[in-house]
Amino acid sequence: MYAYGGVTIVNAVPAWLGSAMAIDLRVRVYVDICRPTEICYYQSKLVEYIVKYFMKKYNIPRIKVYISSEIPPSSGLKSSSAVSVALIRCITSRFSIYEPSIPRLAAELSRLAGVSFTGALDDASASYYGGIVFTDNLNMNILKVLDLPKEYTTVLLFHATRNPVDVDRLRRCAYMFRDIFELAYQGEIFRAMTMNGLLIARLLGYNEDIPRKALEKGALAAGVSGNGPTIFAITRRGDEGPIYEYFSLYGYTKVVDVIGVGMYENSY
C-alpha cells in the first residue's frame, strides 16, 4: 500500500487549524503474519502502537511490517502521517476491517503514540486523499479537500537538522496562524503558504534568507515545511531550474510533483 508525503500550507500546532499539500514522496507498506515461534520487531513506537491497536480491537494475529520510505524522518514532510495512513490501509485491507475514516484514525493513534502534537489530521488527510486539505485538528474535522492542478511542482532542500520545537512559543502566535489559515481557506493558498513558512522559520530559528531568495527567483511560495528543517519552493512546471540550482548550493535538493485528489487511488 502507498501513502504520500506533503508540504505545509498552515502549521496546525499554533491554532489547531492546519492545511497541507500532498507531494510525490512515497511510503510503501506491506504486512505479513508472524509465524508462531517468530519474534516480530517494529520499526518505531508509532508502528508498534498501530499494530497493537488492531490486535486488541480486532483480534488480528501478530504481524510483520515492511516499510520502504522515500521521506526522510523528522524532515517536516509528513513521514509519520504517511507511515500511519499506509499501515492502517494495509491492515484494514489484509484483514477485511471496515474503518470509516482512515485519516482520523491515523491522527488519533499518532497523537496517542506521542509522535504528533496535534495528531496531524491535516497531514494524514493529505497523505490519504491527495490534493490540498484543510482540517480542524482540535475537533478532528476534515473541513475541505481541494484538487491541485498538475502544472505545479515542488523543489525541496533537505537542509540541516531539526531545531527544538517550542510549542508554547508557537501557540502564543495562534492569532497570526488563524489569520493565515483563513487566508488559505479563502483561496490565497500560495500567499498563505509563504507567510506560514517564513513565520515558522523565524519562530523555530531556521534560515529565512533561503526561501526569500527563492521567491526572488520566481517561486510562487516558499518557506519551511512542518516544524522543519526542510525548505520548499512551489513553482510552475518548467520554472524550477533556477531555484533547484540555488537550493543545491546549500544541500541535497530534489524536485517532486504535487499529488492531486484521486491520484492516490491511481497508484495501486
C-alpha positions as CSV (number, residue, x, y, z in Angstrom):
1,M,0.0,0.0,0.0
2,Y,1.1,3.6,-0.7
3,A,0.8,6.9,1.1
4,Y,2.3,10.2,0.2
5,G,4.3,12.9,2.0
6,G,3.4,16.6,1.9
7,V,4.4,20.1,2.5
8,T,2.7,22.5,4.9
9,I,0.4,25.3,3.9
10,V,-0.6,26.2,7.5
11,N,1.1,24.7,10.6
12,A,-1.6,23.3,12.9
13,V,0.4,23.4,16.1
14,P,-0.2,27.1,17.0
15,A,-4.0,27.3,16.5
16,W,-5.1,23.6,15.8
17,L,-6.1,24.6,12.3
18,G,-4.0,23.0,9.6
19,S,-3.6,22.7,5.9
20,A,-1.2,20.6,3.8
21,M,-0.5,19.7,0.2
22,A,0.4,16.2,-1.0
23,I,3.6,15.6,-2.9
24,D,5.0,12.6,-4.7
25,L,7.3,11.2,-2.0
26,R,6.0,7.7,-1.2
27,V,5.8,5.4,1.7
28,R,5.2,1.7,0.9
29,V,3.9,-0.7,3.5
30,Y,3.4,-4.5,3.4
31,V,2.3,-6.7,6.2
32,D,2.5,-10.5,6.8
33,I,1.5,-12.8,9.6
34,C,4.2,-13.8,12.0
35,R,5.0,-17.5,12.5
36,P,4.1,-18.8,16.0
37,T,7.8,-19.0,17.0
38,E,8.9,-15.8,15.3
39,I,9.8,-12.7,17.2
40,C,8.3,-9.6,15.4
41,Y,10.1,-6.3,15.8
42,Y,8.6,-2.9,14.9
43,Q,10.4,-0.1,13.3
44,S,9.1,2.6,15.5
45,K,6.9,3.4,18.5
46,L,4.1,4.5,16.1
47,V,4.2,1.3,14.1
48,E,4.0,-0.8,17.3
49,Y,1.2,1.3,18.7
50,I,-0.9,0.9,15.5
51,V,-0.3,-2.9,15.3
52,K,-1.2,-3.4,18.9
53,Y,-4.4,-1.3,18.5
54,F,-5.6,-3.6,15.8
55,M,-4.6,-6.7,17.7
56,K,-6.5,-5.6,20.8
57,K,-9.6,-4.2,19.0
58,Y,-10.0,-6.7,16.2
59,N,-8.0,-9.7,17.4
60,I,-5.8,-9.8,14.4
61,P,-2.7,-12.1,14.6
62,R,0.7,-10.8,15.2
63,I,2.1,-9.3,12.1
64,K,5.4,-8.3,10.5
65,V,5.5,-4.8,9.0
66,Y,7.8,-4.0,6.0
67,I,8.2,-0.3,5.3
68,S,10.0,1.4,2.4
69,S,10.0,5.2,2.5
70,E,11.2,8.0,0.3
71,I,10.5,10.5,3.0
72,P,13.4,11.4,5.4
73,P,12.2,11.0,9.1
74,S,11.9,14.3,11.1
75,S,12.0,16.3,7.9
76,G,8.7,18.2,8.1
77,L,7.5,16.3,5.1
78,K,4.8,14.2,6.9
79,S,6.7,10.9,7.2
80,S,4.9,9.8,10.3
81,S,1.5,10.5,8.9
82,A,2.3,8.7,5.6
83,V,3.5,5.7,7.6
84,S,0.4,5.6,9.7
85,V,-2.0,6.0,6.8
86,A,-0.3,3.4,4.7
87,L,-0.1,0.9,7.6
88,I,-3.7,1.3,8.5
89,R,-4.8,0.9,4.9
90,C,-2.7,-2.2,4.6
91,I,-4.0,-3.8,7.8
92,T,-7.7,-3.0,7.1
93,S,-7.3,-4.4,3.6
94,R,-5.5,-7.5,4.6
95,F,-8.0,-8.4,7.4
96,S,-11.2,-7.0,5.8
97,I,-11.7,-4.4,8.6
98,Y,-14.1,-1.5,7.9
99,E,-12.7,1.8,9.1
100,P,-14.9,4.8,8.4
101,S,-12.1,7.4,8.4
102,I,-8.5,6.2,8.0
103,P,-7.1,9.8,8.3
104,R,-8.9,10.4,11.6
105,L,-7.8,7.1,13.0
106,A,-4.2,7.7,11.8
107,A,-4.3,11.1,13.5
108,E,-5.7,9.8,16.8
109,L,-3.2,6.9,17.0
110,S,-0.3,9.3,16.1
111,R,-1.3,11.6,19.0
112,L,-1.8,8.7,21.5
113,A,1.6,7.3,20.4
114,G,3.2,10.6,21.2
115,V,4.6,11.3,17.7
116,S,2.5,14.4,17.0
117,F,1.5,17.5,19.0
118,T,-2.0,17.7,17.4
119,G,-2.4,14.3,15.7
120,A,-1.7,16.0,12.4
121,L,-5.1,15.3,10.8
122,D,-4.1,17.7,8.0
123,D,-1.0,15.7,7.1
124,A,-2.8,12.3,7.4
125,S,-5.7,13.7,5.2
126,A,-3.3,14.9,2.5
127,S,-1.5,11.6,2.6
128,Y,-4.8,9.8,2.1
129,Y,-6.7,12.0,-0.2
130,G,-4.0,13.8,-2.1
131,G,-4.5,17.5,-3.1
132,I,-4.9,20.2,-0.6
133,V,-6.7,19.7,2.7
134,F,-8.0,21.9,5.5
135,T,-8.6,20.5,8.9
136,D,-9.7,21.4,12.5
137,N,-7.3,19.2,14.4
138,L,-8.8,20.0,17.8
139,N,-12.2,18.7,16.8
140,M,-10.8,16.1,14.3
141,N,-12.8,17.6,11.5
142,I,-11.8,17.5,7.8
143,L,-13.1,20.8,6.5
144,K,-12.2,20.8,2.8
145,V,-10.3,18.8,0.2
146,L,-9.3,20.6,-3.0
147,D,-7.8,19.2,-6.2
148,L,-4.4,20.6,-7.3
149,P,-3.5,21.3,-10.9
150,K,-0.7,19.2,-12.3
151,E,1.0,22.4,-13.6
152,Y,2.8,22.9,-10.2
153,T,6.0,21.2,-8.9
154,T,7.9,21.4,-5.6
155,V,11.6,21.9,-5.0
156,L,12.8,20.6,-1.7
157,L,16.0,21.4,0.1
158,F,16.9,18.8,2.7
159,H,18.8,21.2,4.9
160,A,20.3,21.0,8.3
161,T,18.7,19.2,11.3
162,R,15.5,19.8,13.1
163,N,15.6,22.5,15.8
164,P,13.7,22.0,19.1
165,V,10.0,22.9,18.7
166,D,8.9,25.4,21.3
167,V,5.1,24.7,21.3
168,D,4.3,27.4,23.9
169,R,6.0,30.0,21.7
170,L,4.1,28.8,18.6
171,R,0.8,28.9,20.5
172,R,1.4,32.4,21.7
173,C,1.2,33.3,18.0
174,A,-2.1,31.4,17.4
175,Y,-3.9,34.6,16.3
176,M,-1.4,35.0,13.4
177,F,-1.8,31.4,12.3
178,R,-5.6,31.7,12.4
179,D,-5.4,34.7,10.0
180,I,-3.1,32.7,7.7
181,F,-5.4,29.7,7.8
182,E,-8.4,32.0,6.9
183,L,-6.4,33.5,4.0
184,A,-5.6,30.0,2.7
185,Y,-9.2,28.8,3.2
186,Q,-10.5,31.7,1.1
187,G,-8.2,30.6,-1.8
188,E,-4.9,32.5,-1.3
189,I,-3.0,29.3,-1.0
190,F,0.5,30.3,-2.1
191,R,0.4,33.6,-0.2
192,A,-0.7,31.8,3.0
193,M,1.9,29.1,2.4
194,T,4.7,31.7,2.2
195,M,3.5,33.6,5.3
196,N,3.3,30.4,7.3
197,G,6.7,29.1,6.0
198,L,8.6,32.3,6.8
199,L,6.9,32.7,10.2
200,I,7.8,29.2,11.2
201,A,11.4,29.8,10.0
202,R,11.6,32.8,12.3
203,L,9.9,31.2,15.3
204,L,11.9,28.0,15.2
205,G,15.2,29.5,14.2
206,Y,15.7,28.4,10.6
207,N,17.3,30.4,7.8
208,E,14.7,32.8,6.3
209,D,17.1,34.1,3.6
210,I,17.0,30.9,1.6
211,P,13.2,30.8,1.0
212,R,13.1,34.6,0.5
213,K,15.8,34.3,-2.2
214,A,13.7,31.5,-3.8
215,L,10.8,33.9,-4.0
216,E,13.0,36.5,-5.7
217,K,13.9,33.8,-8.2
218,G,10.3,33.2,-9.1
219,A,8.9,30.7,-6.6
220,L,5.1,31.0,-6.1
221,A,5.5,30.1,-2.5
222,A,8.5,29.2,-0.2
223,G,9.3,28.5,3.4
224,V,9.9,25.9,6.0
225,S,7.6,22.8,5.9
226,G,6.1,21.4,9.1
227,N,8.4,22.1,12.0
228,G,11.4,21.9,9.8
229,P,14.0,21.6,8.7
230,T,13.1,21.0,5.0
231,I,12.8,24.2,3.0
232,F,10.4,24.1,0.0
233,A,9.5,26.2,-3.0
234,I,6.5,25.8,-5.2
235,T,6.9,26.7,-8.9
236,R,5.1,26.2,-12.2
237,R,6.3,23.1,-14.0
238,G,9.4,24.0,-16.1
239,D,10.3,27.0,-13.9
240,E,12.1,25.1,-11.2
241,G,15.6,25.3,-12.7
242,P,16.9,28.5,-11.1
243,I,15.6,27.5,-7.7
244,Y,16.9,24.0,-7.9
245,E,20.4,25.4,-8.7
246,Y,20.2,27.9,-5.8
247,F,18.9,25.3,-3.3
248,S,21.7,22.9,-4.4
249,L,24.3,25.4,-3.0
250,Y,23.0,24.6,0.5
251,G,22.5,20.8,0.4
252,Y,20.7,17.9,-1.2
253,T,17.9,19.1,-3.4
254,K,15.0,17.3,-5.1
255,V,12.2,18.2,-7.4
256,V,8.9,16.3,-6.9
257,D,5.4,16.5,-8.3
258,V,2.3,17.6,-6.5
259,I,-0.4,15.0,-6.0
260,G,-3.9,15.8,-7.0
261,V,-7.1,14.4,-5.4
262,G,-7.8,10.9,-6.7
263,M,-4.1,10.3,-7.7
264,Y,-3.7,8.2,-4.5
265,E,-6.2,5.6,-5.8
266,N,-4.4,5.5,-9.2
267,S,-1.1,4.5,-7.6
268,Y,-2.1,0.9,-6.9
